[in-house]
Amino acid sequence: MNSPVRVVTLDGPSGSGKGTISRAVARHLGWHLLDSGALYRLVALAGRERGLERGDAQGHARIAGTMAVRFDAAADEEHILLEGREVTDAIRSEEVGQSASRVAAWPAVREALLERQRAFAVPPGLVADGRDMGTVVFPQAPLKIFLTANPEERARRRYNQLKQKGSSASLSALSREIAERDARDSSRAAAPLVPAADAVVIDSTRLDIEAVLGQVIELGRRRALWA
Protein backbone atom coordinates (compact mmCIF):
# COMPACT_ATOMS: atom_id res chain seq x y z
CA MET A 1 0.00 0.00 0.00
CA ASN A 2 1.59 3.28 -1.12
CA SER A 3 0.27 6.57 0.22
CA PRO A 4 1.23 9.94 -1.33
CA VAL A 5 0.72 11.47 2.11
CA ARG A 6 3.53 11.48 4.67
CA VAL A 7 2.81 8.94 7.42
CA VAL A 8 4.58 8.24 10.71
CA THR A 9 3.59 5.03 12.48
CA LEU A 10 3.93 4.40 16.22
CA ASP A 11 3.29 0.83 17.29
CA GLY A 12 3.78 -0.85 20.62
CA PRO A 13 2.14 -2.66 23.53
CA SER A 14 -0.37 -1.25 26.00
CA GLY A 15 1.15 1.29 28.39
CA SER A 16 4.23 2.02 26.29
CA GLY A 17 3.16 5.66 25.90
CA LYS A 18 2.47 5.50 22.17
CA GLY A 19 -0.89 7.26 22.48
CA THR A 20 0.57 10.18 24.41
CA ILE A 21 3.53 10.46 22.05
CA SER A 22 1.35 10.15 18.93
CA ARG A 23 -0.87 13.01 20.08
CA ALA A 24 2.20 15.10 20.92
CA VAL A 25 3.78 14.48 17.51
CA ALA A 26 0.51 15.26 15.70
CA ARG A 27 0.11 18.53 17.61
CA HIS A 28 3.75 19.48 17.06
CA LEU A 29 3.49 18.94 13.30
CA GLY A 30 -0.12 20.03 12.80
CA TRP A 31 -0.83 16.61 11.28
CA HIS A 32 -3.85 14.35 11.56
CA LEU A 33 -4.04 11.55 14.13
CA LEU A 34 -5.23 7.96 13.82
CA ASP A 35 -5.71 6.15 17.13
CA SER A 36 -6.31 2.67 15.79
CA GLY A 37 -6.55 1.15 19.26
CA ALA A 38 -9.47 3.46 19.93
CA LEU A 39 -11.18 2.14 16.80
CA TYR A 40 -11.15 -1.39 18.22
CA ARG A 41 -12.33 -0.08 21.58
CA LEU A 42 -15.14 1.75 19.80
CA VAL A 43 -16.19 -1.43 18.02
CA ALA A 44 -16.18 -3.29 21.35
CA LEU A 45 -18.15 -0.52 23.09
CA ALA A 46 -20.72 -0.27 20.29
CA GLY A 47 -21.11 -4.04 20.28
CA ARG A 48 -21.82 -4.05 23.99
CA GLU A 49 -24.30 -1.19 23.67
CA ARG A 50 -26.14 -3.00 20.88
CA GLY A 51 -26.29 -6.24 22.82
CA LEU A 52 -24.16 -8.30 20.45
CA GLU A 53 -23.02 -11.70 21.61
CA ARG A 54 -19.43 -11.74 22.81
CA GLY A 55 -18.32 -14.02 19.96
CA ASP A 56 -20.29 -12.34 17.16
CA ALA A 57 -17.40 -11.48 14.84
CA GLN A 58 -19.57 -10.61 11.84
CA GLY A 59 -21.82 -8.33 13.88
CA HIS A 60 -18.80 -6.47 15.19
CA ALA A 61 -17.36 -6.31 11.67
CA ARG A 62 -20.54 -4.61 10.45
CA ILE A 63 -20.17 -2.01 13.20
CA ALA A 64 -16.51 -1.51 12.25
CA GLY A 65 -17.48 -0.76 8.66
CA THR A 66 -20.23 1.76 9.38
CA MET A 67 -19.54 3.64 12.64
CA ALA A 68 -18.87 7.40 12.44
CA VAL A 69 -15.70 8.35 14.33
CA ARG A 70 -13.71 11.53 14.87
CA PHE A 71 -10.48 12.16 16.78
CA ASP A 72 -9.43 15.58 18.04
CA ALA A 73 -5.64 15.86 18.10
CA ALA A 74 -5.58 19.64 18.44
CA ALA A 75 -6.88 19.71 22.01
CA ASP A 76 -4.61 19.38 25.02
CA GLU A 77 -6.63 16.35 26.08
CA GLU A 78 -7.83 13.41 24.02
CA HIS A 79 -11.34 13.66 22.61
CA ILE A 80 -13.04 10.83 20.69
CA LEU A 81 -16.51 11.07 19.19
CA LEU A 82 -18.68 8.11 18.19
CA GLU A 83 -21.78 8.97 16.17
CA GLY A 84 -21.35 12.56 17.35
CA ARG A 85 -21.16 11.85 21.08
CA GLU A 86 -18.15 12.01 23.39
CA VAL A 87 -17.01 8.52 24.43
CA THR A 88 -13.40 9.22 25.42
CA ASP A 89 -13.72 8.05 29.02
CA ALA A 90 -16.12 5.21 28.21
CA ILE A 91 -13.70 3.45 25.85
CA ARG A 92 -10.73 3.76 28.22
CA SER A 93 -12.12 1.44 30.89
CA GLU A 94 -10.20 -1.78 31.53
CA GLU A 95 -13.33 -3.80 30.71
CA VAL A 96 -13.65 -2.24 27.24
CA GLY A 97 -9.91 -2.62 26.74
CA GLN A 98 -10.04 -6.35 27.37
CA SER A 99 -13.04 -6.67 25.03
CA ALA A 100 -11.19 -4.68 22.38
CA SER A 101 -8.22 -7.04 22.57
CA ARG A 102 -10.55 -9.97 21.78
CA VAL A 103 -12.33 -8.05 19.01
CA ALA A 104 -8.99 -7.12 17.44
CA ALA A 105 -8.11 -10.79 17.00
CA TRP A 106 -11.01 -11.34 14.56
CA PRO A 107 -9.88 -11.13 10.90
CA ALA A 108 -13.33 -9.91 9.80
CA VAL A 109 -13.11 -6.88 12.07
CA ARG A 110 -9.53 -6.13 11.06
CA GLU A 111 -10.46 -6.33 7.38
CA ALA A 112 -13.47 -4.05 7.91
CA LEU A 113 -11.25 -1.42 9.54
CA LEU A 114 -8.28 -1.64 7.15
CA GLU A 115 -9.40 0.79 4.45
CA ARG A 116 -11.05 3.05 7.02
CA GLN A 117 -7.69 3.40 8.73
CA ARG A 118 -5.87 4.09 5.47
CA ALA A 119 -8.44 6.79 4.67
CA PHE A 120 -7.07 8.83 7.60
CA ALA A 121 -3.94 9.52 5.51
CA VAL A 122 -4.76 12.99 4.21
CA PRO A 123 -2.58 16.12 3.84
CA PRO A 124 -0.54 17.51 5.42
CA GLY A 125 0.31 14.17 7.05
CA LEU A 126 -0.75 11.44 9.47
CA VAL A 127 0.54 10.09 12.77
CA ALA A 128 -0.82 6.54 13.10
CA ASP A 129 -0.86 4.94 16.55
CA GLY A 130 -1.51 1.23 17.03
CA ARG A 131 -0.14 -2.28 16.98
CA ASP A 132 0.08 -3.06 13.24
CA MET A 133 0.38 0.40 11.68
CA GLY A 134 3.88 -0.18 10.35
CA THR A 135 3.47 -3.87 9.50
CA VAL A 136 0.00 -4.02 7.89
CA VAL A 137 -1.85 -0.72 7.55
CA PHE A 138 0.97 1.55 6.34
CA PRO A 139 3.86 -0.79 5.42
CA GLN A 140 5.44 1.87 3.15
CA ALA A 141 5.51 4.61 5.81
CA PRO A 142 8.84 6.46 5.67
CA LEU A 143 9.18 6.52 9.47
CA LYS A 144 8.11 3.66 11.71
CA ILE A 145 8.55 3.72 15.47
CA PHE A 146 8.06 0.78 17.82
CA LEU A 147 7.65 2.16 21.31
CA THR A 148 8.03 -0.15 24.26
CA ALA A 149 8.71 -0.19 28.02
CA ASN A 150 9.11 -2.94 30.57
CA PRO A 151 5.89 -4.54 31.89
CA GLU A 152 6.30 -3.14 35.41
CA GLU A 153 6.57 0.43 34.14
CA ARG A 154 3.63 -0.01 31.78
CA ALA A 155 1.44 -1.32 34.62
CA ARG A 156 2.53 1.57 36.85
CA ARG A 157 1.63 4.12 34.17
CA ARG A 158 -1.80 2.60 33.65
CA TYR A 159 -2.37 2.50 37.41
CA ASN A 160 -1.53 6.20 37.72
CA GLN A 161 -3.81 7.08 34.78
CA LEU A 162 -6.76 5.33 36.38
CA LYS A 163 -6.09 6.87 39.79
CA GLN A 164 -5.93 10.35 38.27
CA LYS A 165 -9.36 9.75 36.71
CA GLY A 166 -10.77 8.66 40.07
CA SER A 167 -11.07 5.01 39.08
CA SER A 168 -10.24 2.20 41.46
CA ALA A 169 -7.32 0.08 40.34
CA SER A 170 -5.11 -2.74 41.54
CA LEU A 171 -1.49 -2.61 40.41
CA SER A 172 -1.12 -6.39 40.63
CA ALA A 173 -4.33 -6.93 38.64
CA LEU A 174 -3.18 -4.46 35.98
CA SER A 175 0.15 -6.26 35.74
CA ARG A 176 -1.64 -9.56 35.10
CA GLU A 177 -3.98 -7.99 32.54
CA ILE A 178 -1.07 -6.39 30.66
CA ALA A 179 0.80 -9.71 30.58
CA GLU A 180 -2.32 -11.47 29.27
CA ARG A 181 -2.91 -8.82 26.64
CA ASP A 182 0.73 -8.89 25.54
CA ALA A 183 0.50 -12.65 25.06
CA ARG A 184 -2.80 -12.40 23.16
CA ASP A 185 -1.65 -9.52 20.93
CA SER A 186 1.72 -11.04 20.07
CA SER A 187 0.43 -14.57 19.39
CA ARG A 188 -2.74 -13.87 17.38
CA ALA A 189 -2.78 -15.13 13.80
CA ALA A 190 -4.07 -11.83 12.34
CA ALA A 191 -1.52 -8.98 12.46
CA PRO A 192 0.39 -9.96 15.61
CA LEU A 193 2.12 -7.26 17.64
CA VAL A 194 5.72 -7.19 16.34
CA PRO A 195 8.04 -4.39 15.23
CA ALA A 196 8.21 -3.80 11.49
CA ALA A 197 11.53 -4.96 10.04
CA ASP A 198 12.54 -1.34 9.38
CA ALA A 199 11.09 0.17 12.57
CA VAL A 200 13.15 2.18 15.04
CA VAL A 201 12.66 0.68 18.51
CA ILE A 202 12.51 3.18 21.39
CA ASP A 203 12.42 1.94 24.99
CA SER A 204 10.56 4.57 26.99
CA THR A 205 10.96 2.90 30.40
CA ARG A 206 13.28 5.62 31.73
CA LEU A 207 12.33 8.42 29.34
CA ASP A 208 9.83 11.23 29.84
CA ILE A 209 7.42 12.46 27.17
CA GLU A 210 9.65 15.29 25.99
CA ALA A 211 12.64 12.97 25.54
CA VAL A 212 10.69 10.50 23.41
CA LEU A 213 9.03 13.28 21.42
CA GLY A 214 12.46 14.79 20.76
CA GLN A 215 13.76 11.49 19.41
CA VAL A 216 10.81 11.07 17.05
CA ILE A 217 11.05 14.65 15.77
CA GLU A 218 14.79 14.27 15.18
CA LEU A 219 14.29 10.98 13.31
CA GLY A 220 11.76 12.64 11.01
CA ARG A 221 14.08 15.59 10.45
CA ARG A 222 16.93 13.28 9.45
CA ARG A 223 14.64 11.65 6.89
CA ALA A 224 13.57 15.02 5.53
CA LEU A 225 9.92 14.48 6.47
CA TRP A 226 9.85 17.95 8.03
CA ALA A 227 12.22 20.82 8.61
C-alpha positions as CSV (number, residue, x, y, z in Angstrom):
1,M,0.0,0.0,0.0
2,N,1.6,3.3,-1.1
3,S,0.3,6.6,0.2
4,P,1.2,9.9,-1.3
5,V,0.7,11.5,2.1
6,R,3.5,11.5,4.7
7,V,2.8,8.9,7.4
8,V,4.6,8.2,10.7
9,T,3.6,5.0,12.5
10,L,3.9,4.4,16.2
11,D,3.3,0.8,17.3
12,G,3.8,-0.8,20.6
13,P,2.1,-2.7,23.5
14,S,-0.4,-1.3,26.0
15,G,1.1,1.3,28.4
16,S,4.2,2.0,26.3
17,G,3.2,5.7,25.9
18,K,2.5,5.5,22.2
19,G,-0.9,7.3,22.5
20,T,0.6,10.2,24.4
21,I,3.5,10.5,22.1
22,S,1.4,10.1,18.9
23,R,-0.9,13.0,20.1
24,A,2.2,15.1,20.9
25,V,3.8,14.5,17.5
26,A,0.5,15.3,15.7
27,R,0.1,18.5,17.6
28,H,3.7,19.5,17.1
29,L,3.5,18.9,13.3
30,G,-0.1,20.0,12.8
31,W,-0.8,16.6,11.3
32,H,-3.9,14.4,11.6
33,L,-4.0,11.6,14.1
34,L,-5.2,8.0,13.8
35,D,-5.7,6.2,17.1
36,S,-6.3,2.7,15.8
37,G,-6.5,1.1,19.3
38,A,-9.5,3.5,19.9
39,L,-11.2,2.1,16.8
40,Y,-11.2,-1.4,18.2
41,R,-12.3,-0.1,21.6
42,L,-15.1,1.8,19.8
43,V,-16.2,-1.4,18.0
44,A,-16.2,-3.3,21.4
45,L,-18.2,-0.5,23.1
46,A,-20.7,-0.3,20.3
47,G,-21.1,-4.0,20.3
48,R,-21.8,-4.1,24.0
49,E,-24.3,-1.2,23.7
50,R,-26.1,-3.0,20.9
51,G,-26.3,-6.2,22.8
52,L,-24.2,-8.3,20.4
53,E,-23.0,-11.7,21.6
54,R,-19.4,-11.7,22.8
55,G,-18.3,-14.0,20.0
56,D,-20.3,-12.3,17.2
57,A,-17.4,-11.5,14.8
58,Q,-19.6,-10.6,11.8
59,G,-21.8,-8.3,13.9
60,H,-18.8,-6.5,15.2
61,A,-17.4,-6.3,11.7
62,R,-20.5,-4.6,10.4
63,I,-20.2,-2.0,13.2
64,A,-16.5,-1.5,12.2
65,G,-17.5,-0.8,8.7
66,T,-20.2,1.8,9.4
67,M,-19.5,3.6,12.6
68,A,-18.9,7.4,12.4
69,V,-15.7,8.3,14.3
70,R,-13.7,11.5,14.9
71,F,-10.5,12.2,16.8
72,D,-9.4,15.6,18.0
73,A,-5.6,15.9,18.1
74,A,-5.6,19.6,18.4
75,A,-6.9,19.7,22.0
76,D,-4.6,19.4,25.0
77,E,-6.6,16.3,26.1
78,E,-7.8,13.4,24.0
79,H,-11.3,13.7,22.6
80,I,-13.0,10.8,20.7
81,L,-16.5,11.1,19.2
82,L,-18.7,8.1,18.2
83,E,-21.8,9.0,16.2
84,G,-21.4,12.6,17.4
85,R,-21.2,11.9,21.1
86,E,-18.1,12.0,23.4
87,V,-17.0,8.5,24.4
88,T,-13.4,9.2,25.4
89,D,-13.7,8.0,29.0
90,A,-16.1,5.2,28.2
91,I,-13.7,3.4,25.9
92,R,-10.7,3.8,28.2
93,S,-12.1,1.4,30.9
94,E,-10.2,-1.8,31.5
95,E,-13.3,-3.8,30.7
96,V,-13.7,-2.2,27.2
97,G,-9.9,-2.6,26.7
98,Q,-10.0,-6.3,27.4
99,S,-13.0,-6.7,25.0
100,A,-11.2,-4.7,22.4
101,S,-8.2,-7.0,22.6
102,R,-10.5,-10.0,21.8
103,V,-12.3,-8.1,19.0
104,A,-9.0,-7.1,17.4
105,A,-8.1,-10.8,17.0
106,W,-11.0,-11.3,14.6
107,P,-9.9,-11.1,10.9
108,A,-13.3,-9.9,9.8
109,V,-13.1,-6.9,12.1
110,R,-9.5,-6.1,11.1
111,E,-10.5,-6.3,7.4
112,A,-13.5,-4.0,7.9
113,L,-11.2,-1.4,9.5
114,L,-8.3,-1.6,7.1
115,E,-9.4,0.8,4.4
116,R,-11.1,3.1,7.0
117,Q,-7.7,3.4,8.7
118,R,-5.9,4.1,5.5
119,A,-8.4,6.8,4.7
120,F,-7.1,8.8,7.6
121,A,-3.9,9.5,5.5
122,V,-4.8,13.0,4.2
123,P,-2.6,16.1,3.8
124,P,-0.5,17.5,5.4
125,G,0.3,14.2,7.0
126,L,-0.7,11.4,9.5
127,V,0.5,10.1,12.8
128,A,-0.8,6.5,13.1
129,D,-0.9,4.9,16.5
130,G,-1.5,1.2,17.0
131,R,-0.1,-2.3,17.0
132,D,0.1,-3.1,13.2
133,M,0.4,0.4,11.7
134,G,3.9,-0.2,10.3
135,T,3.5,-3.9,9.5
136,V,0.0,-4.0,7.9
137,V,-1.9,-0.7,7.6
138,F,1.0,1.5,6.3
139,P,3.9,-0.8,5.4
140,Q,5.4,1.9,3.1
141,A,5.5,4.6,5.8
142,P,8.8,6.5,5.7
143,L,9.2,6.5,9.5
144,K,8.1,3.7,11.7
145,I,8.6,3.7,15.5
146,F,8.1,0.8,17.8
147,L,7.7,2.2,21.3
148,T,8.0,-0.2,24.3
149,A,8.7,-0.2,28.0
150,N,9.1,-2.9,30.6
151,P,5.9,-4.5,31.9
152,E,6.3,-3.1,35.4
153,E,6.6,0.4,34.1
154,R,3.6,0.0,31.8
155,A,1.4,-1.3,34.6
156,R,2.5,1.6,36.9
157,R,1.6,4.1,34.2
158,R,-1.8,2.6,33.7
159,Y,-2.4,2.5,37.4
160,N,-1.5,6.2,37.7
161,Q,-3.8,7.1,34.8
162,L,-6.8,5.3,36.4
163,K,-6.1,6.9,39.8
164,Q,-5.9,10.4,38.3
165,K,-9.4,9.8,36.7
166,G,-10.8,8.7,40.1
167,S,-11.1,5.0,39.1
168,S,-10.2,2.2,41.5
169,A,-7.3,0.1,40.3
170,S,-5.1,-2.7,41.5
171,L,-1.5,-2.6,40.4
172,S,-1.1,-6.4,40.6
173,A,-4.3,-6.9,38.6
174,L,-3.2,-4.5,36.0
175,S,0.2,-6.3,35.7
176,R,-1.6,-9.6,35.1
177,E,-4.0,-8.0,32.5
178,I,-1.1,-6.4,30.7
179,A,0.8,-9.7,30.6
180,E,-2.3,-11.5,29.3
181,R,-2.9,-8.8,26.6
182,D,0.7,-8.9,25.5
183,A,0.5,-12.6,25.1
184,R,-2.8,-12.4,23.2
185,D,-1.7,-9.5,20.9
186,S,1.7,-11.0,20.1
187,S,0.4,-14.6,19.4
188,R,-2.7,-13.9,17.4
189,A,-2.8,-15.1,13.8
190,A,-4.1,-11.8,12.3
191,A,-1.5,-9.0,12.5
192,P,0.4,-10.0,15.6
193,L,2.1,-7.3,17.6
194,V,5.7,-7.2,16.3
195,P,8.0,-4.4,15.2
196,A,8.2,-3.8,11.5
197,A,11.5,-5.0,10.0
198,D,12.5,-1.3,9.4
199,A,11.1,0.2,12.6
200,V,13.1,2.2,15.0
201,V,12.7,0.7,18.5
202,I,12.5,3.2,21.4
203,D,12.4,1.9,25.0
204,S,10.6,4.6,27.0
205,T,11.0,2.9,30.4
206,R,13.3,5.6,31.7
207,L,12.3,8.4,29.3
208,D,9.8,11.2,29.8
209,I,7.4,12.5,27.2
210,E,9.7,15.3,26.0
211,A,12.6,13.0,25.5
212,V,10.7,10.5,23.4
213,L,9.0,13.3,21.4
214,G,12.5,14.8,20.8
215,Q,13.8,11.5,19.4
216,V,10.8,11.1,17.1
217,I,11.0,14.6,15.8
218,E,14.8,14.3,15.2
219,L,14.3,11.0,13.3
220,G,11.8,12.6,11.0
221,R,14.1,15.6,10.4
222,R,16.9,13.3,9.4
223,R,14.6,11.6,6.9
224,A,13.6,15.0,5.5
225,L,9.9,14.5,6.5
226,W,9.8,17.9,8.0
227,A,12.2,20.8,8.6
